[in-house]
Amino acid sequence: MFNIIAKWRLLFWFLIVFLVSGCGNSEKYKIIYNGEEKENQQYQTSKNVDFTIAIVTKVSGIPYFNAVEEGALEAGENLNVNVIFTGPPIADWKQQMNIIEDFIQKDVDLIAVSANDPEKLGTVLQRAKRNGIKVITWDSDTNPEYRELFINMVDPEKLGRHLMDNLAAKMGEKGDYAIMTGSHDAANLSEWINWIMEQQKEVYPEMNLIEVVETDDNPQKSYMEAQRLLKSYPDLKGILGSSSVGPPAAAQAVKDTEKVGQVTVTGLSTPNLMRSYLKDDSAQIVTLWSPKKLGYLTVSLAKELLNDNWPKDGQHIKNIGNIKLKEDTVIMGLPIDFTRENIDQYDF
């Protein structure tokens, strides 16, 4: 009799330990951040969390996407959703594809991607949709058939023309200039450059584009390419960076080659990356939107879609403001210009 009771007690405690250990186990999702692997996000479905939203960046570890992450995680906390934020260590669509395939296996509710290629991610994104996962893009779009919604920062035509106007004003509307971009495959960068060149052809006929340089959004490669441009084209009068790593790399190269005052540097970048360069005149003006707000907006609209709510033109989004809607594209707002005079008003 004693042996029977002892066996039942042993079986009872075994079941208790099994159930407790099973309920407490959650799979940690490793992300790449600033070049290091960290287990700072847990993938888990909780009764207290409405949805799991997976956000994929073009590349991890650069200040622009770090600021987006800050906004996305803040929105996740405020809106009661689980946000997984990750990206490849280099701007590569194949590595993005691998990340997305992993999210499909984990059966997240929505995948939001800033695409390194508008077409090549199509197969994996369509697979996600077939598995019942909603797909949206932000920052950089894909072919519209691969996603439901694109969240854009600004109107691409207005931005491209505005960037050209800024460069032209500082160059005196004449002379040779070059463009430094992240990747020709990135849809947003290509569209901006098309409008930059269109504005130059229409309005500034005495300016001449000599080269468009790909940097893969790599700071070291950007610096080396900027140095090459300055050496290869002695008459170069301006460099326009269309991704956030370009302008600081170009400004540093201008300083190192002692061409401050001879070569204009403008483009898209963050205030914190450009502060010292604007103040010492190695760069003249940079433009951007709030990447933190972009992250917040992406999570906000993702949750709305998961609740079957389509965004509306003029809709007010908490902590963002009023958005614009053009068919299946949301436009967050207007860009901001940063100069020596106003740079200390911003911190991101």
C-alpha positions in Angstrom: 0.0 0.0 0.0 2.8 2.3 0.9 4.6 1.7 -2.4 1.4 2.6 -4.3 0.9 5.8 -2.4 4.6 6.7 -2.9 4.3 6.1 -6.7 1.2 8.3 -7.0 2.9 11.1 -5.0 6.0 10.8 -7.3 3.8 11.0 -10.4 1.9 14.0 -8.9 5.0 16.0 -8.3 6.4 15.1 -11.7 3.3 16.5 -13.4 3.5 19.7 -11.3 7.1 20.3 -12.2 6.3 19.5 -15.9 3.4 21.9 -16.1 5.2 24.7 -14.2 8.3 24.4 -16.4 6.2 24.2 -19.6 4.1 27.3 -18.8 7.1 29.4 -17.8 9.1 28.6 -20.9 9.1 31.3 -23.7 11.4 31.3 -26.7 13.8 34.2 -26.8 14.2 35.8 -30.2 17.7 37.0 -30.8 18.2 40.3 -32.7 21.2 42.0 -34.1 21.7 45.4 -32.6 24.9 47.6 -33.0 26.7 44.5 -34.3 26.0 42.4 -31.3 23.6 39.6 -30.7 21.3 40.3 -27.8 18.3 38.5 -26.3 16.4 41.6 -25.5 13.1 40.6 -27.1 11.0 37.7 -26.1 8.7 36.0 -28.5 5.7 35.0 -26.5 1.9 35.0 -26.7 0.5 36.5 -23.5 -3.1 36.8 -22.4 -2.2 40.4 -21.7 -0.9 41.2 -25.2 -3.3 41.7 -28.1 -0.9 40.9 -31.1 2.7 40.2 -32.0 4.1 42.6 -34.6 7.4 41.8 -36.3 9.3 44.8 -37.7 12.2 44.2 -40.2 14.7 47.0 -41.0 16.9 47.3 -44.0 20.0 47.1 -41.7 20.6 47.0 -38.0 22.8 49.2 -35.8 22.7 52.5 -37.6 21.3 55.5 -35.7 18.3 56.0 -38.0 16.9 52.6 -37.4 17.8 52.7 -33.7 15.6 55.7 -33.4 12.8 53.9 -35.3 13.2 51.0 -32.9 12.7 53.3 -29.9 9.4 54.6 -31.3 8.2 51.1 -32.2 8.9 49.7 -28.8 7.3 52.7 -27.1 4.2 52.2 -29.2 4.1 48.5 -28.4 4.1 49.3 -24.7 1.5 52.0 -25.0 -0.8 50.0 -27.3 -0.5 46.6 -25.6 1.2 44.7 -28.5 4.3 42.6 -28.5 6.9 44.2 -30.9 9.8 42.2 -32.3 12.3 44.6 -34.0 15.2 43.2 -36.0 17.2 43.5 -39.2 20.2 42.1 -41.0 23.8 43.3 -40.1 24.2 44.5 -43.7 21.6 45.9 -46.2 20.8 42.6 -48.0 17.5 41.3 -49.2 18.5 37.6 -48.8 19.1 38.1 -45.1 15.8 39.9 -44.8 14.1 36.9 -46.5 15.6 34.6 -43.9 14.4 36.8 -41.0 10.9 36.9 -42.6 10.9 33.1 -43.0 11.7 32.7 -39.3 8.8 35.0 -38.4 6.4 32.9 -40.6 7.5 29.8 -38.6 6.8 31.7 -35.4 3.3 32.6 -36.7 3.4 36.3 -35.8 0.3 38.3 -36.5 1.8 41.0 -38.8 5.2 41.5 -40.5 6.3 45.1 -41.4 9.3 45.4 -43.6 11.5 48.2 -44.9 12.5 46.4 -48.1 16.0 46.2 -49.5 14.5 45.1 -52.8 11.0 45.8 -54.1 10.7 42.5 -56.0 12.9 39.8 -54.6 11.1 39.7 -51.2 7.8 39.0 -53.0 7.9 35.2 -52.8 8.4 35.1 -49.0 6.0 37.9 -48.3 3.3 36.1 -50.4 4.0 33.0 -48.3 3.4 35.0 -45.2 0.1 36.2 -46.5 -1.0 32.6 -47.4 -0.2 31.7 -43.8 -2.7 34.3 -42.6 0.0 36.8 -41.6 -0.7 40.4 -42.5 2.1 42.2 -44.4 2.8 45.9 -44.6 5.9 47.9 -45.7 7.3 51.1 -44.1 10.2 53.4 -45.1 10.9 51.4 -48.3 8.2 49.8 -50.3 7.8 46.6 -52.3 5.6 45.9 -55.3 2.1 46.7 -54.0 0.8 43.1 -54.7 3.1 41.8 -51.9 1.6 43.9 -49.1 -1.6 45.6 -47.9 -0.3 49.1 -46.9 2.9 51.2 -47.3 3.8 53.7 -44.6 5.8 56.4 -46.2 7.6 59.2 -44.3 7.0 62.0 -46.8 5.7 62.6 -50.3 8.6 61.3 -52.5 8.3 63.9 -55.2 8.2 66.8 -52.7 11.1 65.4 -50.8 13.3 64.8 -53.9 12.6 68.2 -55.3 13.2 69.8 -51.9 16.6 68.0 -51.5 17.7 69.3 -54.9 16.6 72.8 -54.1 18.6 72.7 -50.9 21.8 71.6 -52.7 21.3 74.1 -55.5 20.8 77.0 -53.1 24.1 76.2 -51.4 26.0 75.6 -54.6 24.8 78.8 -56.3 22.8 76.8 -58.8 25.8 75.7 -60.8 28.6 73.2 -60.9 29.3 69.4 -60.7 27.7 67.4 -58.0 27.4 63.7 -56.9 24.8 61.7 -55.1 25.6 59.1 -52.5 22.9 56.5 -52.0 22.4 53.3 -50.0 21.3 50.9 -52.7 19.9 51.2 -56.2 17.6 48.3 -55.3 15.8 50.2 -52.4 12.6 51.6 -53.9 12.4 54.7 -51.7 16.0 55.8 -52.5 15.6 55.2 -56.2 12.4 57.2 -56.3 13.9 60.1 -54.4 16.9 60.2 -56.7 14.6 60.2 -59.7 12.9 63.3 -58.4 16.2 64.9 -57.4 17.5 64.5 -61.0 14.1 65.7 -62.5 14.2 68.9 -60.4 17.8 69.6 -61.5 17.0 69.1 -65.1 13.9 71.3 -65.0 15.2 74.1 -62.8 19.0 74.0 -62.6 20.4 73.5 -66.1 23.9 74.8 -65.0 24.3 71.9 -62.5 25.8 68.6 -63.7 25.4 65.2 -62.0 28.6 63.3 -62.4 28.0 60.1 -60.5 25.5 58.2 -58.3 27.5 56.1 -55.8 26.1 53.1 -53.8 27.3 52.7 -50.2 25.2 49.8 -49.0 24.3 52.0 -46.0 27.8 51.2 -44.6 29.5 54.2 -42.9 33.1 53.0 -43.7 32.2 52.4 -47.4 30.5 55.8 -47.5 33.6 57.5 -46.2 35.8 55.8 -48.7 33.5 56.6 -51.6 33.3 60.2 -50.5 37.1 60.4 -50.5 37.3 58.8 -53.9 34.8 61.3 -55.3 36.8 64.3 -53.9 40.0 62.9 -55.4 38.6 61.8 -58.8 36.7 65.0 -59.5 38.8 68.1 -58.5 36.0 70.4 -59.7 33.3 68.7 -57.6 31.2 71.4 -55.9 28.5 69.3 -54.1 27.6 66.0 -52.5 24.0 65.0 -51.7 23.5 62.0 -49.5 20.2 60.3 -50.0 20.5 57.9 -47.0 21.5 58.8 -43.4 25.1 57.5 -43.5 26.0 59.6 -46.6 26.1 63.2 -45.4 28.3 62.5 -42.2 30.7 60.5 -44.3 30.9 63.1 -47.0 31.3 65.9 -44.4 34.2 64.0 -42.7 35.9 63.4 -46.0 35.5 67.1 -46.9 37.2 68.0 -43.6 40.0 65.5 -44.0 40.8 66.7 -47.5 40.7 70.3 -46.3 37.9 71.3 -48.7 35.6 72.9 -46.2 34.0 75.9 -48.0 34.8 74.4 -51.4 32.4 71.5 -51.5 28.8 71.6 -50.3 27.3 68.7 -48.3 23.6 68.2 -48.0 21.0 65.4 -47.9 19.2 63.1 -45.5 20.5 62.4 -42.1 19.8 62.7 -38.3 20.6 65.8 -36.3 22.9 63.9 -33.9 25.0 62.5 -36.7 25.3 66.0 -38.3 25.5 68.4 -35.4 29.3 68.9 -35.4 29.5 69.0 -39.2 26.8 71.7 -39.5 28.5 73.8 -36.8 32.0 73.7 -38.4 30.5 74.3 -41.9 31.8 71.0 -43.4 28.0 70.4 -44.1 25.5 73.1 -44.8 22.0 71.6 -44.5 20.4 68.2 -43.9 16.8 67.1 -44.0 14.8 64.3 -42.3 11.6 63.4 -40.5 11.3 62.0 -37.0 12.4 58.3 -37.3 11.1 57.7 -33.8 7.6 58.8 -34.9 7.9 56.6 -38.0 8.4 53.6 -35.7 5.5 54.6 -33.5 3.2 55.2 -36.5 4.1 51.8 -38.0 3.1 49.9 -34.9 0.0 52.1 -34.4 -1.3 51.4 -38.0 -0.3 47.7 -37.8 -2.5 47.3 -34.8 -5.4 49.1 -36.5 -5.1 46.7 -39.5 -5.1 43.7 -37.2 -8.4 45.1 -35.8 -9.7 45.4 -39.4 -9.5 49.2 -39.3 -8.2 50.8 -42.5 -6.5 54.2 -42.1 -8.3 57.4 -43.3 -7.1 60.5 -45.0 -6.6 63.2 -42.3 -6.9 60.7 -39.5 -5.3 61.9 -36.2 -2.9 59.3 -34.8 -2.0 59.8 -31.1 1.6 61.0 -30.6 2.0 61.5 -34.4 -0.6 64.0 -35.7 -2.8 63.9 -38.8 -1.7 61.5 -41.6 -2.4 61.6 -45.3 -3.7 58.6 -47.3 -3.2 58.1 -51.0 -4.9 54.9 -52.0 -2.8 52.2 -50.2 0.0 54.6 -49.0 0.1 56.5 -45.8 2.2 59.7 -45.7 3.4 60.7 -42.2 4.1 64.4 -42.7 6.5 67.0 -43.9 10.3 66.8 -43.7 12.4 69.0 -41.4 15.5 71.0 -42.4 18.4 71.1 -40.0 21.0 73.9 -40.1 23.6 75.4 -37.8 21.0 77.7 -36.4 18.4 75.2 -35.3 20.3 71.9 -34.9 20.4 72.1 -31.1 16.6 72.1 -30.9 16.6 68.4 -32.0 18.0 65.2 -30.3 17.7 62.0 -32.4 
